[in-house]
């Protein structure tokens, strides 16, 4: 199995985990801290999907080598593949937004659960709030992006 296929399968697995946790586990446990895990799985699925397309292009020697960190992959993806495959600019900003939420969590000086939502506060008390409804929208958008990336790979596998 090629590297891009392995990473593509991870992306699909991560989004299924996020969806299951949000629709099945969270309603049973009702712990807003699970919302953060859902967000992390959404981020992993988007990153793996983007990486799958990059590895597919690299396999066919259409892009130069890239580092295995998010910034390097994201920049290569934006510079080389967005225009080529006419990927929606909204999808790019969505991936960036999810990444910034993950960074906000890591930098947050305080976080807490309240009334079914997860709140992250920065040092200057700017708040980011994760709600189940927002995450449902994120999962749906992520599924669409992953399906689009997989469709691009499938269309070009035969060439």
N, C-alpha and C positions, 0 to 999 in steps of 0.2 A: 504494500500500500504506500502510495506517495505521501510525502509530508503534507501537502495541501489537503489530501483526503482525511488524514488523521485530525488535522486542525479543524476542518469543516465539521467532522463528527463531534468534536469537542464543543463547537459552537452550538450545535443542535442540542447536545446533551445539557449544556449550561442553560439554555433558554427553557428547556423542558423542566429543569430543576426549579428555575425561578417561577415559572408558571404554576407548578405543583405546590411550591411553598406558599405562594400567594393565594391560590384558590382552594387548597385543601388543608394545609398545615396551619396557616395563619388563622383562619376562622375557628379551628378547634382550640388552638393554644391561646390565641388572642394576645400575643406578646409583641408589642410594636418593635422590639429589637430584631425580630425576624425580618422586618421591612428592610433593614440594612443588608442582611444576607441576600435578600431578593435583589436589591440594587447591585450588589457585588456580582451576582450571577448574571445579571443583565449586562454589566460591563464586560465580564469575561466572554460572554457569547458574542458581543459586538466586536471585541478585540480579536477573538479567534476567527470570526467570519472575515474580518478585514485581512488578517494574517493568511488565511486560506487563499484568498485572491492574490495576495502578494507572492506567496510561495508558488502558486500556479503560474504566475507571470515569470517568476524567477526560473522555474523549471524549463520554460520555453525561451529563456535567455532574452526576455524583452525588457527587463529592468535590471539595474546593477544590484550587487549584494547590499543588504541592509542589516542593521543591528537588531537584535531581538529585544529591544525595549520599546515601550509604547510610543514615545515621542518620535523615534526614528521611523517606525512603521507607519504612524499616522501621517507624518510629513511626506514619506514616499507615496503613500496612498493618495494623498491630496494632490501632489505634484504630477504623478505619473498616470493614475488610473481614473480619477474622477472625470476628467475631460474625455479620455479615451472611450470609456464605457457609459458616458452620459449619466453618471450617478447623481442623484438628487442632492443639491447643495444643502437641503434641509436635513438630510441624513448625516452629512458631515458635521453640521452644527449640533445635531442631536448626540452624536458620539462624543463630541467635545464637552457638551453639557453634562453628560453622564460621568465623564472623566473628572470634571470639576467638582461634581458632588462627592465623588470618592475622595478626592484631594481635600475637600472641605471637611469630610469626616475625619481624615487622618490628622488634620491640623486643628480640629475643634478642641477647644479647651474644656467645653462642657457639653454633655449630651444627656437627654432624658426623654422619657416616655410620658405622654399626657393625652388623655382622652382618645386613645387609639391611634395616635400619631407619634412619630419619632422626630425629635427636635435636636438639631446640632447648632451650637453657638460658637462663633469665632471669638477671638480675644476682644474685639470691639463690639461684641454682642450682636453681630449680624446673624440672623437665624435662617437656617435652611430646614424645611419641614418635609418629611416623607409621609405621605398618606397612602393608604391602600388604593384609593381611586387613581392617584397619580401613577402609582406603580403599575396598575392594570393598563393604563395608557402606554407606559414605557414598554411593557412586555409586548403589547400589540404592535407598537412601532418597531421594536427590535425584531419581532418575527418577520415583519415586512422587509426590513433591511436584510436580514439573513436570507430570506427567500430570494430577494433580488440578487444578492451576491452569488448564491448557489445557481441561479438561472444563468448568470454571466459565465460561470465556470462550465456548466453543462453545455451551453451553446458553443463554447470554444474548445471543449475537450476533443471533439472530432477532428479538429484541424491539425 
